[in-house]
Amino acid sequence: MKLHNTLTNRKEDFAPVKPGRAGIYICGPTVYNLIHIGNARPYVVFDVLRRYLEHIGYTVNYIQNFTDIDDRIIAKAKDEGTDFLDVADKYIAEFFTDIDGLNIKRAAHYPRVTGEIPDIIALVQLLVAKGFAYEVGGTVYFSAPKADNYGKLSKKNIQDLAAGARVEINTDKRHPSDFVLWKAAKPGEPSWPSPWGGGRPGWHIECSVMARKYIGQTIDIHAGGQDLIFPHHENEIAQSEAEMPGPFVNYWLHNGMILSNNQKMAKSDGNFFLVRDAAQKFSYNVLRFYLLSAHYRMPLNFSEELIQAAANGLERIRNCRRNLLEAQQKAISGDFTMPDDIGNLRKAFEAALADDLNTANAITALFELVKFANTHISTHKAILQAILDEMDFMCGLLGITLEVNDNSGANTAEIEALISKRNAAKAAKDWAAADSIRDKLAEMGIVIKDTREGTKWHYA
Ligand SMILES: [Zn+2]
């Protein structure tokens, strides 16, 4: 499998640290709100990466953290008059509702910051002892210029960063790129005792600790959104490679942003669409299909039209599957030649995923299979079964469910209502009305066929 590595800016063959095993670390959410569609994209696309690696024989150790202590969580707890852990617990439960709805496989572990405080303190102590970090007034900073090649992931130069930095007021930092490892507690804030007094971890340090604790010294794949490259992932590398020699991570994978009105979807800008709302309007399944419709590195536009297009596409696949199952009822056995197309489309599907997880091209192969099934109606049991098997295999790898009936079927109800209207017109010998309904269906891309068992339809 080839993966695009942000660190080298090249597509590289995936070679794991341990044969047959793949350790994947993905940055999880800060739990103070419901997740929006932009937040959901990495969980969906990297779930397909995991499914594909498992399919080609890897045992995958998939780890995702929860940031359960943060200024925004504390602020929310204050607003609601509750404890910060109640806020975190509530939104972790809500996160799982969305994640399960989106059919994302569970990680092996979901470490939380508040569960890892002793290990975090131990790493900060080590970084101070090794001369990579310094304390001022109970806050510990990482000294970015001490890191080996700081800026190597984000392709930033530490001199440029210093020159471009805003002048910070009241900072104790020695260099503008230095960052907090341990934050001294303000009065009334949750805090933990440490060698530097009461405080709590900075944001970046948790991932350095958890990735190595739950995966090992070198992580095969570290994934997240492109907005995490700098400073979060850059700082993770600095901390971890100061702790012990690198590489900390062999393959850095970053997904593109979801754009809404040409801007990154972000809670802080109020420019977001919640997964929960989209799932209610469409379905989780449709949302997942939409999120996989573009290559993960590309930006993806958010619009209801695009989600509706995904819903229609999914319905096209479902409809084809229904027709195949129906055709199977009266299919024949005996001699047959398996058409090459079926195996070739499977190869195209797998080749697309092997090429840096190109789900867009994989979905194209899936639609080619639908087209093949619709245009080569077979009466042979084994051929029908082979098409059904391939369809189920492809949808399974993408994590798409075909059995459930979700809101995407609205289109189907409309089509079936038109077909019964046309049949009524035919029964009344109103041929003009029957023809005009047939034309209307054709305009909608629906092909109908009158059979002894009634009117059958499929997408053109
Ligand atoms: Zn992280």
Residues whose N, C-alpha, C, O or C-beta is under 5 A from the ligand:
A	BS01	ZN	C27 C207
